[in-house]
């Protein structure tokens, strides 16, 4: 999305859901949930390797 405007991205997302705004929001929520799970896995992997310092994180 770095090369296109947010409005263009939003239009494409809504269009991919046949104009259904609720469907577009639902799809974005599902994608966000998936990304949050992947991030949690990444944090866990870093923690398992001892790369997370007390009070901080190697991923930030």
N, CA, C and O atoms as a GROMACS GRO file, in nm:
protein
  240
    1UNK      N    1   0.081  -0.120   0.000
    1UNK     CA    2   0.000   0.000   0.000
    1UNK      C    3   0.085   0.126   0.000
    1UNK      O    4   0.030   0.236  -0.002
    2UNK      N    5   0.214   0.114   0.002
    2UNK     CA    6   0.298   0.232   0.011
    2UNK      C    7   0.296   0.315  -0.116
    2UNK      O    8   0.329   0.434  -0.111
    3UNK      N    9   0.259   0.258  -0.231
    3UNK     CA   10   0.260   0.331  -0.357
    3UNK      C   11   0.122   0.380  -0.400
    3UNK      O   12   0.110   0.441  -0.507
    4UNK      N   13   0.021   0.355  -0.321
    4UNK     CA   14  -0.112   0.401  -0.359
    4UNK      C   15  -0.178   0.466  -0.239
    4UNK      O   16  -0.140   0.443  -0.124
    5UNK      N   17  -0.275   0.546  -0.266
    5UNK     CA   18  -0.342   0.617  -0.159
    5UNK      C   19  -0.429   0.522  -0.077
    5UNK      O   20  -0.469   0.416  -0.125
    6UNK      N   21  -0.456   0.561   0.045
    6UNK     CA   22  -0.545   0.481   0.129
    6UNK      C   23  -0.683   0.468   0.066
    6UNK      O   24  -0.746   0.362   0.074
    7UNK      N   25  -0.731   0.575   0.003
    7UNK     CA   26  -0.863   0.571  -0.061
    7UNK      C   27  -0.868   0.465  -0.170
    7UNK      O   28  -0.967   0.394  -0.184
    8UNK      N   29  -0.761   0.455  -0.248
    8UNK     CA   30  -0.755   0.355  -0.354
    8UNK      C   31  -0.755   0.215  -0.294
    8UNK      O   32  -0.824   0.126  -0.343
    9UNK      N   33  -0.678   0.196  -0.188
    9UNK     CA   34  -0.674   0.066  -0.122
    9UNK      C   35  -0.811   0.030  -0.066
    9UNK      O   36  -0.855  -0.084  -0.078
   10UNK      N   37  -0.877   0.126  -0.004
   10UNK     CA   38  -1.010   0.102   0.051
   10UNK      C   39  -1.108   0.065  -0.060
   10UNK      O   40  -1.185  -0.029  -0.047
   11UNK      N   41  -1.103   0.139  -0.170
   11UNK     CA   42  -1.191   0.109  -0.284
   11UNK      C   43  -1.168  -0.032  -0.336
   11UNK      O   44  -1.264  -0.102  -0.369
   12UNK      N   45  -1.043  -0.074  -0.343
   12UNK     CA   46  -1.011  -0.209  -0.392
   12UNK      C   47  -1.060  -0.316  -0.296
   12UNK      O   48  -1.110  -0.420  -0.339
   13UNK      N   49  -1.046  -0.292  -0.167
   13UNK     CA   50  -1.092  -0.389  -0.068
   13UNK      C   51  -1.244  -0.404  -0.075
   13UNK      O   52  -1.295  -0.516  -0.075
   14UNK      N   53  -1.315  -0.292  -0.082
   14UNK     CA   54  -1.462  -0.296  -0.091
   14UNK      C   55  -1.504  -0.363  -0.222
   14UNK      O   56  -1.598  -0.443  -0.223
   15UNK      N   57  -1.437  -0.331  -0.330
   15UNK     CA   58  -1.470  -0.391  -0.459
   15UNK      C   59  -1.449  -0.542  -0.455
   15UNK      O   60  -1.526  -0.617  -0.515
   16UNK      N   61  -1.343  -0.587  -0.385
   16UNK     CA   62  -1.317  -0.731  -0.378
   16UNK      C   63  -1.426  -0.804  -0.299
   16UNK      O   64  -1.438  -0.926  -0.306
   17UNK      N   65  -1.504  -0.728  -0.223
   17UNK     CA   66  -1.618  -0.784  -0.147
   17UNK      C   67  -1.750  -0.748  -0.213
   17UNK      O   68  -1.855  -0.746  -0.148
   18UNK      N   69  -1.746  -0.720  -0.344
   18UNK     CA   70  -1.866  -0.688  -0.423
   18UNK      C   71  -1.944  -0.570  -0.365
   18UNK      O   72  -2.067  -0.569  -0.371
   19UNK      N   73  -1.874  -0.473  -0.310
   19UNK     CA   74  -1.938  -0.353  -0.258
   19UNK      C   75  -1.998  -0.368  -0.120
   19UNK      O   76  -2.057  -0.274  -0.067
   20UNK      N   77  -1.983  -0.485  -0.061
   20UNK     CA   78  -2.038  -0.513   0.072
   20UNK      C   79  -1.944  -0.457   0.179
   20UNK      O   80  -1.839  -0.514   0.206
   21UNK      N   81  -1.984  -0.344   0.240
   21UNK     CA   82  -1.898  -0.280   0.339
   21UNK      C   83  -1.878  -0.368   0.462
   21UNK      O   84  -1.768  -0.376   0.516
   22UNK      N   85  -1.984  -0.431   0.506
   22UNK     CA   86  -1.971  -0.520   0.623
   22UNK      C   87  -1.878  -0.637   0.590
   22UNK      O   88  -1.798  -0.679   0.674
   23UNK      N   89  -1.888  -0.688   0.470
   23UNK     CA   90  -1.800  -0.796   0.428
   23UNK      C   91  -1.654  -0.751   0.423
   23UNK      O   92  -1.564  -0.826   0.460
   24UNK      N   93  -1.633  -0.628   0.378
   24UNK     CA   94  -1.497  -0.574   0.371
   24UNK      C   95  -1.439  -0.558   0.511
   24UNK      O   96  -1.324  -0.592   0.536
   25UNK      N   97  -1.520  -0.506   0.602
   25UNK     CA   98  -1.474  -0.489   0.741
   25UNK      C   99  -1.447  -0.626   0.803
   25UNK      O  100  -1.347  -0.645   0.872
   26UNK      N  101  -1.537  -0.721   0.778
   26UNK     CA  102  -1.520  -0.857   0.831
   26UNK      C  103  -1.388  -0.916   0.780
   26UNK      O  104  -1.313  -0.976   0.857
   27UNK      N  105  -1.361  -0.901   0.650
   27UNK     CA  106  -1.237  -0.953   0.592
   27UNK      C  107  -1.115  -0.888   0.655
   27UNK      O  108  -1.017  -0.955   0.686
   28UNK      N  109  -1.120  -0.758   0.675
   28UNK     CA  110  -1.007  -0.688   0.737
   28UNK      C  111  -0.986  -0.732   0.881
   28UNK      O  112  -0.873  -0.745   0.927
   29UNK      N  113  -1.096  -0.755   0.954
   29UNK     CA  114  -1.084  -0.803   1.092
   29UNK      C  115  -1.021  -0.942   1.096
   29UNK      O  116  -0.938  -0.971   1.182
   30UNK      N  117  -1.060  -1.028   1.003
   30UNK     CA  118  -1.002  -1.162   0.998
   30UNK      C  119  -0.853  -1.157   0.965
   30UNK      O  120  -0.773  -1.230   1.023
   31UNK      N  121  -0.818  -1.071   0.870
   31UNK     CA  122  -0.676  -1.056   0.835
   31UNK      C  123  -0.598  -1.002   0.954
   31UNK      O  124  -0.488  -1.049   0.982
   32UNK      N  125  -0.654  -0.904   1.023
   32UNK     CA  126  -0.588  -0.847   1.140
   32UNK      C  127  -0.568  -0.953   1.248
   32UNK      O  128  -0.462  -0.961   1.309
   33UNK      N  129  -0.672  -1.035   1.270
   33UNK     CA  130  -0.662  -1.143   1.369
   33UNK      C  131  -0.549  -1.239   1.333
   33UNK      O  132  -0.473  -1.282   1.419
   34UNK      N  133  -0.540  -1.272   1.204
   34UNK     CA  134  -0.433  -1.361   1.158
   34UNK      C  135  -0.296  -1.298   1.181
   34UNK      O  136  -0.204  -1.365   1.227
   35UNK      N  137  -0.282  -1.170   1.149
   35UNK     CA  138  -0.154  -1.102   1.168
   35UNK      C  139  -0.116  -1.093   1.315
   35UNK      O  140   0.002  -1.106   1.350
   36UNK      N  141  -0.215  -1.070   1.402
   36UNK     CA  142  -0.188  -1.066   1.545
   36UNK      C  143  -0.140  -1.202   1.595
   36UNK      O  144  -0.051  -1.209   1.680
   37UNK      N  145  -0.197  -1.310   1.544
   37UNK     CA  146  -0.153  -1.445   1.582
   37UNK      C  147  -0.010  -1.469   1.535
   37UNK      O  148   0.071  -1.526   1.608
   38UNK      N  149   0.021  -1.426   1.414
   38UNK     CA  150   0.158  -1.441   1.363
   38UNK      C  151   0.257  -1.360   1.447
   38UNK      O  152   0.367  -1.406   1.474
   39UNK      N  153   0.218  -1.242   1.487
   39UNK     CA  154   0.303  -1.158   1.571
   39UNK      C  155   0.325  -1.224   1.707
   39UNK      O  156   0.436  -1.222   1.760
   40UNK      N  157   0.220  -1.282   1.763
   40UNK     CA  158   0.234  -1.351   1.891
   40UNK      C  159   0.331  -1.468   1.878
   40UNK      O  160   0.411  -1.492   1.969
   41UNK      N  161   0.325  -1.541   1.767
   41UNK     CA  162   0.420  -1.650   1.742
   41UNK      C  163   0.562  -1.597   1.734
   41UNK      O  164   0.655  -1.657   1.788
   42UNK      N  165   0.579  -1.484   1.667
   42UNK     CA  166   0.713  -1.425   1.654
   42UNK      C  167   0.766  -1.384   1.791
   42UNK      O  168   0.883  -1.409   1.822
   43UNK      N  169   0.682  -1.321   1.874
   43UNK     CA  170   0.724  -1.283   2.009
   43UNK      C  171   0.761  -1.407   2.090
   43UNK      O  172   0.860  -1.407   2.163
   44UNK      N  173   0.682  -1.513   2.077
   44UNK     CA  174   0.710  -1.635   2.152
   44UNK      C  175   0.843  -1.696   2.107
   44UNK      O  176   0.920  -1.744   2.190
   45UNK      N  177   0.868  -1.695   1.977
   45UNK     CA  178   0.994  -1.749   1.926
   45UNK      C  179   1.113  -1.669   1.977
   45UNK      O  180   1.216  -1.726   2.013
   46UNK      N  181   1.099  -1.538   1.980
   46UNK     CA  182   1.206  -1.453   2.030
   46UNK      C  183   1.227  -1.479   2.179
   46UNK      O  184   1.340  -1.488   2.226
   47UNK      N  185   1.117  -1.490   2.253
   47UNK     CA  186   1.126  -1.515   2.398
   47UNK      C  187   1.193  -1.650   2.424
   47UNK      O  188   1.273  -1.662   2.516
   48UNK      N  189   1.159  -1.751   2.344
   48UNK     CA  190   1.217  -1.885   2.362
   48UNK      C  191   1.368  -1.884   2.338
   48UNK      O  192   1.440  -1.966   2.395
   49UNK      N  193   1.415  -1.794   2.257
   49UNK     CA  194   1.558  -1.786   2.228
   49UNK      C  195   1.632  -1.693   2.324
   49UNK      O  196   1.752  -1.672   2.312
   50UNK      N  197   1.557  -1.639   2.421
   50UNK     CA  198   1.620  -1.554   2.520
   50UNK      C  199   1.659  -1.417   2.469
   50UNK      O  200   1.746  -1.352   2.526
   51UNK      N  201   1.594  -1.373   2.362
   51UNK     CA  202   1.630  -1.244   2.303
   51UNK      C  203   1.549  -1.129   2.359
   51UNK      O  204   1.574  -1.013   2.326
   52UNK      N  205   1.452  -1.160   2.444
   52UNK     CA  206   1.371  -1.054   2.504
   52UNK      C  207   1.433  -1.017   2.637
   52UNK      O  208   1.447  -1.101   2.726
   53UNK      N  209   1.469  -0.891   2.649
   53UNK     CA  210   1.528  -0.844   2.774
   53UNK      C  211   1.417  -0.803   2.869
   53UNK      O  212   1.306  -0.772   2.826
   54UNK      N  213   1.447  -0.803   2.995
   54UNK     CA  214   1.349  -0.762   3.095
   54UNK      C  215   1.303  -0.619   3.067
   54UNK      O  216   1.384  -0.527   3.060
   55UNK      N  217   1.172  -0.602   3.052
   55UNK     CA  218   1.116  -0.470   3.028
   55UNK      C  219   1.129  -0.422   2.884
   55UNK      O  220   1.089  -0.310   2.854
   56UNK      N  221   1.182  -0.502   2.796
   56UNK     CA  222   1.198  -0.459   2.657
   56UNK      C  223   1.171  -0.574   2.563
   56UNK      O  224   1.137  -0.684   2.605
   57UNK      N  225   1.187  -0.547   2.434
   57UNK     CA  226   1.164  -0.650   2.335
   57UNK      C  227   1.258  -0.631   2.218
   57UNK      O  228   1.284  -0.519   2.175
   58UNK      N  229   1.310  -0.740   2.168
   58UNK     CA  230   1.399  -0.736   2.052
   58UNK      C  231   1.324  -0.702   1.924
   58UNK      O  232   1.386  -0.667   1.824
   59UNK      N  233   1.190  -0.714   1.926
   59UNK     CA  234   1.113  -0.686   1.805
   59UNK      C  235   1.073  -0.540   1.791
   59UNK      O  236   1.018  -0.501   1.688
   60UNK      N  237   1.100  -0.459   1.892
   60UNK     CA  238   1.063  -0.318   1.882
   60UNK      C  239   1.183  -0.233   1.859
   60UNK      O  240   1.172  -0.111   1.849
   0.00000   0.00000   0.00000
